[in-house]
Amino acid sequence: GLNMNSLLLKVQFFMMFLGVNITFFPQHFLGLAGMPRRYSDYPDSYTTWNIVSSMGSTLSFISIIFFLLIIWESMISNKTNLFANHLNSSIEWLQ
């Protein structure tokens, strides 16, 4: 297997965590404010929370692209595992 940069993976995780929470947490406030679902046009009073939610989904998209770049970097640099977590003689291979 290949090793990925653990620092970049942690940054990507927190970017994705924040992106998902920024996307869906404002929708809770929109629902409490009475915004109906499945409408194509909304009153302007909901614009602020919709913009915040859109920024969160953009952050989630950027973190997905960042994750793909981390995978690409690990494949290009070809950093192999120095210490394998499993051995060929371990019990899971004998079943």
Secondary structure as GFF3:
##gff-version 3
##sequence-region A 1 95
A	DSSP	alpha_helix	6	32	.	.	.	ID=ss1
A	DSSP	three_ten_helix	44	46	.	.	.	ID=ss2
A	DSSP	alpha_helix	47	77	.	.	.	ID=ss3
A	DSSP	three_ten_helix	91	93	.	.	.	ID=ss4
###
